[in-house]
Amino acid sequence: MSWKNLRSIINASILAALSFVLMRFTEFPLLPQASFLKTDLGDIPLLVGAYFFGPFFGVAIAFVKDLLFFISGAGPGGPIGVLMNFIATGTFALVVGVVNLKKKNDLTLVLGLILGTIALVLVMIPANLWAIPKYLPSWTKEQILTYIFTINVPFNIIKGLLDTVVTFFVVKALRGRKIFSQN
């Protein structure tokens, strides 16, 4: 194993731990009509990891974060909620990592974050079509679709945009200080 690979693994591990701590302690609702849908700042370290180290590390950080969150007993959504979070954040990180794989600059960062937000929103539609009947088996298909397009899609758009803005400034600060420049 090369020094560069070892540094990447160590940095990704630190980002995964930070991501878990932020997820565990910074949850807050975005929409008053859906206070059970919460976001947190735990997505920022995994998006930073995806940008600097690539899509594999971004998804791996998301996996470790959600595994730790599940093991810690946090989250009222149980295993399905944790799985849904992994699908959302893993998709976001995968897109950011792929877009920034070859070239890393402000344009590719913004493009990756915007495309990641779009992918997050789109992937969560079928994911919710699968998950919602597990929580609410009495809901009709029409109720589920109404919920998805009036509450879940707006939630994911706002979440993605919030993560985009914060991640952009965090990455700029880290690049300026050359925190991950050896990788």
N, C-alpha and C positions, 0 to 999 in steps of 0.2 A: 504494500500500500504506500502510495506516495505521500509526501508531506502535504501537498495541496489537497488530496482526497481526505486525509485525516483532519486538516483544518476545516474543510467543508462539513464533515460529519460533526465535529465539535461545535462549530458555529450553528449548524442546523439543530443540534441538540439543545443548545442554549435558547435558540429562537422558539423551539417547541415548548420548553419549560416556561418561557415568558408568555407564549401564546396561551398556555393552559391557565397560568395565574391570572392573566388579563380576562380570559373567558370566565373564569370562576368568580372574579370579584368586580367586574365592571358591567354586568348585564343591566340593560335598561330597555323598556318598551319604546318603540318608535311611533306607533299608532294608538291613539286612545281607545278606538273601537276594537282593538286586538291586543290588549295588554299582555296576553300570554305569548305573543310573538316578540321575542327580545333579541336585541343585537348586543354586541360587546366589542371591546377593542382587541380581542384575541385574534381577529383576522389579520391585523396589521403585521405582526411578526411572520406569519406564514406567507403573506404576499411579499414581504421584504425578502424572505428566504427564496421564494420562487424567482424573484427578480435577479438576485445576486448569484444563486446557485443552480437555478434551472427548475424545470417542471417536476422532476422526480423528487427533489428535496422539498419543494412546495407542498406536494401531495403528501409526502411522508410526514412533514411537520403537522399538516392538518390531521392526519391519522393519529399521530401520537397525542396531539392536543385533545382530540375527541375521545380517544381511549382513556386517557387520564381523567377527563371530565366524567366519563361513564363510571370508571372505577371509584372515583371520589363520591359517587352517589348524588352528584349535583344534577339539576335539571328535572323538571316535572314530566318531560316528554319521554323519559325512559329510553330504552334501546332504540325505538323508532325515531325519537327526537334527536338522539345523538347521530344515528345513521343519516337523517335528513340534513343535519348540520355538516356532516362529513361530505355528503354529496354536493351541497352548496359551496362550501369553502374549498373542497378539493377541485371542483370544476373551475372556480375562480382562479385558484393557484395554478392549475394546469395551463390555463389560457395565458395568464401573465408570464409564466415561465417559458412557454413555447414562443410567444411573440418576442420575448427579450433574449432568446437563446443565443443568437448570432451577434446582435448589436444592442448595446445598452446606452440609451440616451433619453432625453426628456420626451422626444416624440414616440419612441417605442414603448416607453413606460406608460405614457398617457393612452396610447393605442391599446396596449395590453390590458390596462385597467378598464377601459371602456368596453373592449370586446369581452373581457372577463365578466363584467357586470351583465352584459347582454346574455352571455352563455349561462350565467347563474340564474337569471330570470327565466330563460327558456327551459333549462334542465329541471327547474323546480316545478314547472307545470305538470309534466307527467309523474314526477316524484310525488307530488301532492295528490294527484289522481289515484295513486296507489296507497298512500299513507292515510289520507283523511278517512276512508271507510274503516280503517283499523280502529280509529279513535271514535268515530261517529257512524256506526253501522246503520243507524236509522235515517241518515241523510240521503236525499235523492240525488241523482246525478246533477239535476239542475241546481240544487242547493250547493253542491260541491263546486260546480263551475262558477257560480255566482261568488262564492267565497274566494276562490282562486283569483278571479279577475278583478274583484273589487277590494280585496284585502291583501292577499298574498303577493300578487304581482307588484302592487304599489310598495308594499313592505320591502320586497327584494330590490326594487329599483332604488329606494331611499338608502337601504343598507349598502348596496353596491356603490352608490355615489359618495356616501359618507366614508366608506373604506377607501375609495379612490382618492379623495381629497387628502385624507390623513396619510395614506401610504405614499402619495406623491411627495409630500413635504418631508416625511421621515426618510425616504430614499434619497432625496436631494441632500438632506443634512448628512446622512451616512456617506454618500459619495463625496461630498465636500470635505469630510474629515478622513476620507480613505480608510474607513473602518474595515471594509471587506476587500480592500484593493489587492491583497496578496493571493486572492482566490481566482 
